[in-house]
């Protein structure tokens, strides 16, 4: 049966599961970013000026007074080669003020701008602002994405999403060589140079978003990923994910394509509150039982059980890794405890003791294992098996494991539904952020970055770093935040007084039913949301929509329906994409209910980071940095969804008496009759 592609609308031929135009699978329900499933609601355009103001270079709109000050502060910091860390409230236009300042500085100093984002949707906003700046100055911009997202040839392969970047890179290089020699290879690489000037002209004139540029290239049967690499050296502003700076390997290739040594760039870090966790995740890794068993299976295919060091051969070495993991699990894990810390040198000590190897000899053995894995990978590629050797992967992970600095990692053994595993968690990303720290002229910005001194300390920024906080210019009377004193989500209190749960449920339902506005209800966790859902499904008497954990497509469809209406309720969790990544202008959202304070659950990693911060900065600082600050940030992000324009009016109700500690920071007042307070606010 013929069908049409759900992504681009093209005809799908019978028997095919991949669209030949956009190269996506017909039944693919995985999405890289929210823009794939969120319908963009038209918003009012800012007031564009016709002539550049010499006192506010490169700023394309009629400025608000606060924007003039922010541009001045950023420009001064960049001109002095300093870092500036700023929290900028809703309505201050973080993207345009940072871009205008950076473009002015970069043009005067002959530098490039690297704008780092967390999501593709944020990069799209950068391209829109550059298009506006281009009316005043001739400027160019380009959004860079990973090979897995932008390579149309890879999307014709099954399970390409599961392949590691190194495999994708090897596949790409092999197919480019074949294409250049006329021996098959990638069809999207042939004729690339013939189209280069056309694509460059399109980028300079249209400032396409990432998706728009990918489609433009694919319509001409050329690879977006490869052509972006070629364009980098001739572009003024490059938008890229954090990983392009955090990863040493990716950064080296990235800067090489830019023809830069890093000294001639200005960096803007958007949503900077996310980059510390991104840096930690970049350096953390796992060795699980499935990888070890796959390496054992692969070892049986190796001729003669190759040696690693003297009398140590591959098969016994890999099998011993399985024995060590199983032994640690039996020793450390109980029914009540699914994870446990182990000594940082536990694995190397056990391997060394078993095979009578000292530290240096063990490293030689592991290097030999990696070399065998590289040879095996090359053989797999030649046979058309597009994957990396499991022996290579295990060897590389072991090398990282034993080389990781003891004072910056904690190591543990864990058990879950997928089996046993070893985890190395980075708790101090100092090394990962070195390049960023050494760059002269960096803008770190977010709408929720306080306390700024925490960010400066953890990132170890230079002593002359400038810190600034800019309030929202919107009328304060347009927003109201209240909290209840008779409920809490604190576990101990709910155990002592089970009636707290029913009081919260009844109050949530009463507010939802009596406030004729689009409402978001934020829960502190999925478990709390699941527990309360049956009662709210029964008692909320209006259109209700739910975030479905692990079902992004279903969630985003529900969210689109919610945004189209004006009297629905959407139930979600704090700290997720909806709480931080989506705008709800005008009547799309007027009322928010925040259930509890979302302190992060205690883990081995957060406890270790808390201890580290206590040692570095003083007793009690660790809990504040790892628990209190993230919780308040999530609440501020949730409240921030309410007011996105000058005319928006919104109110939030917080269901937790512990909010009294943070009332001034959240701008919240105690309420004994929330329904009356809410009714009064919306009747004004």
N, C-alpha and C positions, 0 to 999 in steps of 0.2 A: 504494500500500500504506500502511495506517495504521501509525503507530509511536508510541512514547512518548518524551517529552523526557528525555534523559539527565541533565538538571540538576534538574528539579523533578518529573518523572514524569507530567506532564500529557499528554493525548492530542494528537497532532499530526495534523492533517487531511491527506488525500492532496494531494500537489502543493505542500505548504508546507515551507519549510526553516527557519521561525522559530516558536518556541513563543509562542502568544498570551497565555500566563499570565506566564511569566518573561521573555519577549522576547529570549531567547537563541537563537542559531542552533543547529540540531540537531547539525550536524557541527563546531561550534566547539571547537577544541582549544587555544585560548589562554586563559590564566588570569592574573588580576591578582595573586593571592597564593596562598600555599601552602595556605590553608584550603579552597580550592576542590577540592583533590585529596587532602589529607592527612586520614586518618581520625583523629578525636580520641580518644585513649586515656584512659579515665577515670582520674583521679588523686585521691589522698586529699585531702580538704578540710582546711584549717588549723583549729586549735582556736579557735572563735569565742567571744568573751566576751558575756555578757548585759548588762553594765553598763559604761558608759564610765569609764575610769580618768582622773581629773582631771589626773594627772601625765603622761598620755600621750594627749592629746585626739585623738579621731577614729581611734584605732588599734583595729581590730575584732577582733584576734586576741590570744591569749596570746603575749606578745612574747618573743623571744630577747634576751639581754642586749645583744648587738651592735646589735639594732634600736632599743633604747632610746637608745643613744648616737647612732646615725645620725639619728633623729628630732630629738633635741636639737640636733645640729649644723646640720641643715638649717633648723630653725625659727629658730635664732639668726641664721643668715645672712640668711634672708628678712626677719626683723624689722628687721635692720640695713640692708636694701636692697642686700645684696651678692650677688655671684655665688658659687656654691659648685661646685667641680669635684671629683667623687668617683669613685673606682674601688671597686666593691663586689663582693666575691666571691660565688660561688654559695652560695645559702642565706640571704643577707642580705635578700632580698625587696625589691629596688630599687623595684619598682612601688608596693608598699603603703607603704613608709616615705616615699617622696617625696610620694605622694598625701596621706597622713595629715598630714604636716607642712604641705603647701601648703594643704589644705582648712582646717586650723586657722588658719593665717595669713590666708588670704583672707577667711574669715568675720569675723575680728576687724578687718580693714582695708578691708572692702567691695570686694574685688577679684574678678576672674574668674581661672580657671586655664586656661592653654593648654598642653596636653600634646602635644609633638611626637614623632611616631614615624616609623620608616622603612617599616614594613609594616602591613597591616591586622591580621594576627594579633597584633601587639603592642597594637594599639588594643583588641582583644577582651579582652585581659587587664585593661586599665584599667577597662573596663565591669564586669567581674566583681568587681574590688576596690571599685569605687564602690558596687556592690550591697551588699557587706558593710558598708561605711562607713555606708550609709543606715539600717542597723539602729540606729546610734547617733545620727546627725545627719540631718536632712532635707537631702539634697544631690541635685543633678541633674546628668546628664551626657549628652553627645551626641558621636557620632563623625561627622566631616565627611570626605567623599571628593569626588573630582573629578566634574565633570559627565559625563565619558565613562563613568564607572563606574556612577553612580547614576541617570542619566536613562533611563527606559524607552522614551521616544519615540525617542531616538537609536538605540537598539538595533534598531529596526525598519528602519533604513536600512542599505544596503550600504556596507561600507568605512568606517563611522563612526570606527573605531579609528585610521584614518590621517589623520583631519582634525585640523588644529591647533586649540588651545583657542579662538583668536579666531574661527574659523569656527563652532565649536560654540556659542559665545556668541551670535554673530549669528543663527544658526538659531533658537536658543532664544528670543531676544528677538522675532524676527519671528513665531514661532508663538504666543507669549504674547499679542502684540497682536491677532492674528487670533482667538484664543480669547476675549479680552475683548470684541471687537467682534461676536462671534457669527458670524464668517466663517471657520468651520473652525478650523485651527490645531491646537495640541497638545491631545489629548483628556485628558491627565493633568493639565493645568493648570485645566481647568474644575472648579468645585466644590471647589477647594483650600481656600478659606477655611472652607467648611462643615465640613471634616474636621479643621481645625487643632487644636481643643481635644481631639478624640479622640486624635490622634497625640501631642500634648503629654502627655496623661494616661498614655498607654502608655509613653512615654519615662521619665516620672517614677516610674512604678511598677515597670517591668520592666527598665530599664537594658539595652536590646537592643544586641547587637553590630551592626556596620555592615550585614552581610547580613540579619540579622533585621529591622532597621528598614526596609531596602529592600523586603523581601518583604511586610511589614505594609502599607506604603503601596501597593505595586502591587496587592495583593489588593483594595484599595479604589479602584483606578483613579486614584490621585493620584501626583504626581511626588515621589519622595524627595528629590531634589536641591533643588527649590524649597522644600519644606516645612522642610528643615534650615536653609536660609537664614533663614526666618521665625522659627525657634525659637532661633537663636543668642543673641539679646539677653536671653533669659530663662533661660539655662542657666548653672550654676555652673562646670562643668568641660567644656571642649571639647577633643576629641582630633582631631588633624589631621596630615597629612603635612608634612614639613619645608618643602616648597615654598610653603606658605601664609604662611610668614614670609620665606623667602629671595627670593621674587619680589616686586618692588615693586608690579606691577599686581595680582597676586592678593592681596597683603597689604592693599592699600588697600580693595579690595572686601570682603575678609574682615572687617577691622576696622569698616568701615562697617555691615555687617550685624550686627555685635556691638554697634554704637553705642558704640564705644570709640575713644579717640585713642591707645591704647597705654600710657598712664600708669597705667591701672587693671588691669593684668594681671600675673600671675605665670607664668613660663614654666618648663616642665620639658622638657629635651632628653633623650629616651631613646636608648640606643645612640649616645652622643655621638661616639664615634670615627668614625662615618660622616658627620657633618654637614659636615666640612671638604671632603671629596670631593664631597658633594652640592652644596655652595655653588660649587665650581669648575665642576662639570658644568652647573649652572644658567646660568652666564655664558659657557660655551664654545659655539661654533657652527661650522657648516660651510657653505661655498658649493660645491656640486658641479656638474659639467658638465651633469647632467640638468636641474637647475634653470635654468641659463643657457640651454640649448637650448629648454626649455619657454617661457622668457620671450621668446626670439627668435620662436618660432612664434606666441606671443600678440601680439607686436608687429605681425605682418602683418595682424592683424584691426583694428588701430587706424586710423582714418581720417586720411589725410594726414600720417602720420608726425609726431606732435605734437612741438613743440619742448621742450627741457629748459632751454637757456640760449643766448641769442643764436642763433648758427648751429649749435648742437649739437641734434640731434634724437634721438628715442628709439631707433630701429632701429640706427643706427651705434654708439650708446653701448653698447647691450646686446651687439652683435656684437663690439665691442672687448674686452668682458670675456672672451668666449670666446677671442679671439686672445691675450690676456694669459695666461690659464690654460694654453693650449697652449704658448705660448712658454716660460713658466716650467717646464713639464714637460720640454720638450726640453732646456732649459739645465741643470736641476738633477737630474733623475731618470736613473738608470742601471739596468742589469739587477741590479746588486748593491745598489742603494739605492732604496727605494720611497718615502722621505719625505726632505724637506730643508727646513731653516729658510730663511725669506726675511726681508728687512728689514721691520720693522713698518709702514713707510710705502711699501712697494714698489708696492702696487696703486694708491694714490692718486697716486703720482708718475708712474706709467705712464699712467694715465687723464688726468692734468693735462697731461702732455707731448703726448699725442696730440691733445687738443682745445684746447690752449693755455688751460687754466683754472688759476687759482690756487686755494688751499685753500678760500677762502670761496665762490668761484664754483662749485667742484665740489660743495660741500655744497648750494648752491641747486639745482643740476641734479639731485642725488639726491633732494632734498625734492620737486621737481616730479615725478620718476619715481614716488615713493611716492604722491603725490596722484592721478596718473593710474591707479595700481594700485587705489587706494581706489574711484575711480569705476567702474573695470572690475569690481571685486568686487561692488559694489552691483548692477550690471547682471546679473552672473552669478546672483546670488541671486534677482533678480526673475524670471529665466527658469527658475528651479528647479534650476540647477546649483549644488549646495551645496559650493562650494569657494572658496578665496581666489585672487585673481589671482596668477599667477607673477611678473608685473611688480612687484606690490606686495611679494611675499616677497623677491625679489632686491633691490629698492630698500631694504627694511628691513634686510636682512642687510648690504648695503653701508654703510648709515648706521652700524650697530653696528660694522662693521669699522674704519671710519676714525675713529670716536669712542672706540674702546677705548684706555685708557691704556697707553702703551708699556712702562711698568715693571711692569705687572701681567699682560701677555699675551705669549705667543710665537706667531708665525705661521709656517705651513709650507704646502708644496705636497706632496700625496700622490697615489699611484696604487695602486688595488687592482682587484679583479675588477669593480667597478662603474664604473671610470673615474677621471678626474682630479678633484681637489677641493682647495679651499683650507680650511685649518683655523685657527681662532683659539682657542687654549687658555688659559684663565685659570689662572695659576699662583699668584696671590695674591688670595684671596677677601675682602680687607679690606672693600671697599665693600658686598659682598653681605651681610655679617654685621653691618653697622652697627646696624640696628634691634635685633638680639638683644643686641649689646654695650651699647647704651644703656639697655636695660630694667633697672629697679631690681628685683632679686630674680629670679635665674635659677638653676635646678638643672641642671647638666650631669652626666650619670651614665652609667656603662658598667661592664661586668664586666672589660673590657680596655682601659684608657685610659692606662696608664703608657707613657712618662714624662709625668706631669701637666704639667710645666713646658713641654713641647713644645706641648701643647694650648692652654695659657694664652697662650703667645707667638704661635702662629700665628693664634689667634682674636683676639689683641690685647685680651684681657680687662682690666678695670680692675686697678689696682695692688693694691687691697685684696681681690682674689679669694681665697676660702678654698679650700685644696686638702686633701683627705683620702683616705686609703686604708684600707679595711676588709677584713680577711681573711675567708675563708669560715669559718663556725662549725662546719662538719662535721669529724669526726675525721680528722686528717691521715693516720693509718695506713690509712684506707680507700682511699687513692690511692697509686699507685706509678708513677714515670716513670723509664725507663732509656733509654740510647742506646748504639749500637754504634760501636766505634772503627775498624772495618776496611772501612767503606763510606761513600760520599758521592755526592751527585748533582751535585757541582761538575763542570761541563762539561770543563774542562781535565784533571781527574784521570781522568774516565771515558774520555777520548780516549787518555790514556797507558796506562791499564790497563783493557782491555775486560772483564776477568774480574769487575770490580766489579758490572756489570749482572747477570751470572748468579748471583753471590753474593747479591745483594739478592733476586732472584726466588726462589731456593731457600729463603732464610730466611723470606721472606714466606709462601710455600706451606707450609713446615714449621710455622710458628706458627699459621697458619689451620687446618691439619689437626689439630693436637694440642691446641688450646685449645677446649674444648666450651662456648663462649660466643658470643653475638652479637658480631660484630667489624666495625668500620669501618676500612677502609684508605684513608688520605688520600694523594693524590699532589700534587706541587707544581704540576702543569700537566696540561691535557688531552693534550698531546703525549706526555708521559711515560707517562700512563695508557694511551694507545693503543698505545704501543710495547711495554709489558709485558703487555697484555691476552692475546695469544695464548698466552703461556707460562703465565699464571695460570689461564686457562680450562682448560688441559691438566692442570695440576698440583694445583690446589685441589680436593680430593675432598669437597666439601660444597656445599650450596645457595649459589650465588653470584649477586649482583645488581650491576648497574652503573648508574652515572649516565650518561645518554646526552646528550651535548652538543647543545643546541638542541631537545631533545625532552622538555619538562618533564612532560607528561602521562605518557609512558612511564616516566620516571624516578620520578615520585611513586607510580605503581602498583607499581613494583618495591620502592620504599621501604616502602610499606604492607605488602607481603608479608614483607619482611625483619623489620619490627617485630612482626609476629604470631608469628614463630618465635622460637626461643631458641638456635639453633646455626647461623646463617647468616653470610655475609660480604657486606658492601656496599662496593663500590669507588667512591670519589668523589674530589673535588679540594678542597684547602684554600682557604678564603676564600669558598666558595659558600654557598648557602642552607642546605645540610645541615650544614655545619660551624658555622654561626652561628645559624640561625633555628629549629631544631627540638629539642625536648626528647626525651630517651630515658630515662625513669625506670625504676628497678628493673632487671629482667633484659632490657629492650629493648636495652641496650648495656652491655657490661662490659669490652671490650677494644678498643684502638685501635692501629693501626700507622701511623706518620707517616713517609712516604717523602721524605726530603730536607728542606731548609730552603727555604721558598717565597719567596725574594727576588723582588721584582717584576722583570720583564724591563726592561732599559733602553730608554727612549723619549725622544723629544725633550722631552716635557713633564717627565718625572722628572729628566732632566739639568738642565733649566732651573730647576726647583724646587730641586734640590740646590745649584746655583750661587747661587741667591737666598738660601738658608738659610746657606750659607757666608759670604756677604757680610754678612748680618744678625747672625749669632750666632757666627761663628768657623769656622776651617778644620776640616773633617771632620764638622761638624754636619749638613751637607746629606745625605751618604750615610746617616748614622744615621737621620735623620728620614724620608727617602724610600725607604730599602731595608731597613735593619735592623729598625726599629720595626714597619713593616707585616708583615714576615715573622714576627717573634716574636708579634705579635698574632694572626695566623692560627693559629699553632701553639697558643697558649693557648686560643683558641676551640675548636680541635679537641679538646684535652685536656679542656676544660671540659664537653664533651658527656657525659663519663663519670659525673660525680657530680652528681645533681640533687636528691637527698633525703638525709636523715640516715643511712639504711640502705644506700645504694648503695655498692658497692665496684667499683673499676675500675683498670685498668693500661694504660699506653701505652708503646710501644717506638718510639724515633726512630731511623731509619736514616740517620745522617749524623754523621761524626766532628767536623764543625764545631760540633756542639752543645756541645762542651767549653767554648766561649767563653760560652755562655748557660746552663750547667748550673744555676747558682744561681738565675737568674731563672725557669727552668722547673721547678725542683725535681727535676732529673734526675741520675741516677748512671750511671757507665760500667758496661757489662756485657760480659763475655767469653763468657757462655753464656746468651743470652736465653731459650731454651726452659726451662732449669732455673729461672731467676729467675721466669718467668711461672708455671710449674707450682707453685713454692713459694708464690707469692703467693695463688693461688686455692685451694691446699690448706689454707691456714691457717684 
